[in-house]
């Protein structure tokens, strides 16, 4: 394979992995530990 192809595949895999981890953190079981700063300052 050409180096440019390998580099673009690595960048695409890293981007998909980061996106998947972000979605898991936002909507999966770890989201129970997240707090909303706007809810802390309601009147």
QUILIN-V763773 format. One record per backbone hydrogen bond with DSSP energy under -0.5 kcal/mol. NH is the residue of the N-H (numbers start at 0). CO is the residue of the C=O. If there is no record, write none. Layout:
BEGIN
((NH/CO) (NH/CO))
END
This chain:
BEGIN
((5/1) (6/2) (7/3) (8/4) (9/5) (10/6) (11/7) (12/8) (13/9) (14/10) (15/11) (16/12) (17/13) (18/14) (19/15) (20/16) (21/17) (22/18) (23/19) (24/20) (25/21) (26/22) (27/23) (30/27) (31/28) (32/29) (33/30) (36/34) (38/35) (39/35) (40/36) (40/37) (41/38))
END
